[in-house]
């Protein structure tokens, strides 16, 4: 998905990302929080960053080929 040029940086929705759906979140300046149109996830920037970091830790080795067990 293309990154919009307006406003703050759009993060990927962590709940949709766990289900392998690439969905950008929108930013609400009045409430200072991000929200997803697809799954109704709402959270501030710290929560979104925490969940995206958790996703990277969980699936960080998915591109590494494991040949020895």
RODO-2510 file (C-alpha; in nm, 4 decimals, decimal comma):
residues 69
     n   res          X          Y          Z
     1     x     0,0000     0,0000     0,0000
     2     x     0,1308     0,3447    -0,0847
     3     x     0,2191     0,5825     0,1956
     4     x     0,0106     0,8992     0,1972
     5     x     0,1863     1,2328     0,1850
     6     x    -0,0437     1,4197     0,4238
     7     x    -0,0223     1,4286     0,8012
     8     x     0,1736     1,1979     1,0251
     9     x     0,3365     0,8741     0,9149
    10     x     0,0804     0,6002     0,8662
    11     x     0,1624     0,2808     1,0497
    12     x     0,0380    -0,0627     0,9547
    13     x    -0,2442    -0,1962     1,1674
    14     x    -0,0932    -0,4538     1,4060
    15     x    -0,4107    -0,6597     1,4333
    16     x    -0,4494    -0,6853     1,0553
    17     x    -0,0765    -0,7472     1,0165
    18     x    -0,1011    -1,0522     1,2424
    19     x    -0,3556    -1,1909     0,9940
    20     x    -0,1214    -1,1098     0,7017
    21     x    -0,3301    -0,8177     0,5780
    22     x    -0,1381    -0,5037     0,4824
    23     x    -0,3641    -0,2217     0,6014
    24     x    -0,2494     0,1326     0,6803
    25     x    -0,3907     0,3070     0,9844
    26     x    -0,5305     0,6584     0,9745
    27     x    -0,4437     0,9299     1,2266
    28     x    -0,7025     1,1311     1,4195
    29     x    -0,5385     1,4583     1,5228
    30     x    -0,8169     1,5576     1,7638
    31     x    -0,7826     1,2426     1,9745
    32     x    -0,4107     1,1901     1,8961
    33     x    -0,4644     0,8239     1,8106
    34     x    -0,4451     0,5883     1,5150
    35     x    -0,7366     0,3805     1,3912
    36     x    -0,7934     0,1070     1,1335
    37     x    -1,0903     0,1187     0,8982
    38     x    -1,0913    -0,2565     0,8409
    39     x    -1,0837    -0,4060     1,1914
    40     x    -1,1726    -0,1047     1,4122
    41     x    -0,8421    -0,1161     1,6061
    42     x    -0,7744     0,2100     1,7918
    43     x    -0,4578     0,3020     1,9789
    44     x    -0,2053     0,5729     2,0426
    45     x     0,1377     0,5778     1,8784
    46     x     0,3093     0,3981     2,1669
    47     x     0,0592     0,1094     2,1524
    48     x     0,0939     0,0731     1,7750
    49     x     0,4743     0,0760     1,7959
    50     x     0,4692    -0,1808     2,0784
    51     x     0,2484    -0,4211     1,8840
    52     x     0,4484    -0,3768     1,5618
    53     x     0,7708    -0,4483     1,7535
    54     x     0,6081    -0,7593     1,8987
    55     x     0,5188    -0,8690     1,5436
    56     x     0,8787    -0,8195     1,4270
    57     x     1,0124    -1,0268     1,7173
    58     x     0,7638    -1,3057     1,6522
    59     x     0,8154    -1,3263     1,2758
    60     x     1,1693    -1,1864     1,2480
    61     x     1,3248    -1,5110     1,1254
    62     x     1,0702    -1,5784     0,8517
    63     x     1,3149    -1,4794     0,5761
    64     x     1,6021    -1,6938     0,7081
    65     x     1,6358    -2,0405     0,5585
    66     x     1,6849    -2,2988     0,8334
    67     x     1,8835    -2,6012     0,7151
    68     x     1,9930    -2,7594     1,0430
    69     x     1,7740    -2,8716     1,3274
***
